[in-house]
């Protein structure tokens, strides 16, 4: 049960990072430092979703 909570938490964090990155792109599209920050947030968002997927797969993989 604990891993499901981790998966949900990672997906929520990833969603907020994605929303923040999109907001930075939308409101600060003329500032280069803000665009770099948005790209960094997109990378963190992708990392959160990948970690959630790995955690989900570990939960349902058969143990040897």
N, C-alpha and C positions, 0 to 999 in steps of 0.2 A: 504494500500500500504506500510505503514511503516513496518509492520510485515514481509512482503516478503523481504524487504531489510535486516531486522535482520536475517532472515533465511539464505539468501545468504551470509551475512557477517560471520555468525557462521560457515557455511559450508566451506568457504574459510579459516578461521582461523584454523578449525579442519584439513583441508587438509594440510596446511603448518606444523602444529604440527605433523601430521602423517609422512610427508616426512622428517622432522627433526629427528624424532625418528628412522625411518628406516635408515637414513644416519648415525646416531650415532651407531646403531647396526652393520652396514656394516663396518664402518671405525675403530671403537674403540671396537671391540668385545673382546679384551684381557683385557681391563681396567674395573674393577668392578665399579668404580664411574660413568663411562660413561654409563655402562649398566643400572645402577640405574636411571640415568638421562633420558635414553631412555624409561624406564618403566614409569617414571613420565610423560614424554611427551605423551606416549600412553594413559595414564589415562586422561590427559587434552584433548587429541583429542577425545576420546570417550565421555567425558563430553560435548564438543562443539557440537558433532553430536546429542547427546541426547537432549540438550537444543534447537537445531534447530528443531528437530522433535516435541518437545513439543510446540514450538512457532507456527509451521505449523499446528498442530492439534488444537490449540486455535483459529487460524484464521478461520478454516473451521468447527468448532463445532457450532451447533445451540445454540443461546443464549436463556436463559429462563427468 
